[in-house]
Amino acid sequence: MWNYSDKVLDHFLHPRNMGHIENPDAVGEIGNIACGDALRLSMKIDDKERIIDAKFETFGCASAIASSSALTELVKGKTIDEALKISNDDIADYLDGLPGEKMHCSVMGQEALEKAIALYKGEEVVDSEHDHDEKIICKCFGVTDLKIARVVREHNLHTAEEVTHYCKAGGGCGQCIQDIENIIGEVWGKEKEKAQAADARNMKKEPMTNIIKMQLVMETIEKEIRPMLKSHGGDIDLIDVIGDHVKVSLRGACSECVSSGATLKMFVEEKLREFVHKGIVVEEIKD
């Protein structure tokens, strides 16, 4: 039995904006019924490129319906450029969190929105099955190697199980698990090479100023650390940077987790050492 938040249950039992818009200005369709989840998002957009109405039709589980409902509430009233900034984590946060195994439902909503806006702008959208640069890895759900690599990077995923949670790849017959693990290894191997190259460049430069160090710490938290913590119901605030000492406060589920110490040392500190400086030491500040 999934541990759904009250807000997920509310949007599942009483979905907002269900249905379709007559003569929509933008439509995004993602998934297919054969794979178990499908979403059709339709929107009306005014002459100032503001979304004045949005509706959805979803075939899927409670999380898929709730995520679609939340998406329509989030986009209404926004310009298309503002809407494009909505991430799958924003959808999950709006619902007070989703079970890890159901995060792919929020990803489906984000992808439907991106596709609808791309088509509205007249940009070409090519189905992955017809893109010769991509290879189908998960035949059960039609997930390509490039999509798997993208979700691995964007959500800091390190196991095939986590990949399944975000895009369903590997959740069928399981024959592609080894291929998924290989892609994960390739992604983080390349990221490690980039970090090593950056370290080599930094060794040739002048010592890092505290201002630059703080900027790099903030950027690393925003891009590499926060998305992973938020996917598990947590968050992090930067309190101060003094030399190589970084003071932070854990928020949400992370602040109450018995493994928060390990999260700080084995994840937060290691990421900051990888992307900022090898001498970084992280200290937690309790409120």
Secondary structure, DSSP 8 states (H G I E B T S, - for coil): -----HHHHHHHHS-SSBS--SS-SEEEEEEEGGGTEEEEEEEEE-TTSBEEEEEEEEES-HHHHHHHHHHHHHHTTSBHHHHTT--HHHHHHHTT---GGGHHHHHHHHHHHHHHHHHHTT-----GGG-TT--EEETTTTEEHHHHHHHHHHHT--SHHHHHHHH-TTSSS-TTHHHHHHHHHHHHHHHHHHHHHHHHHHHTS----HHHHHHHHHHHIIIIIHHHHHHTTEEEEEEEEETTEEEEEEEEHHHH-TTHHHIIIIIIHHHHHHHT-TT-EEEE---
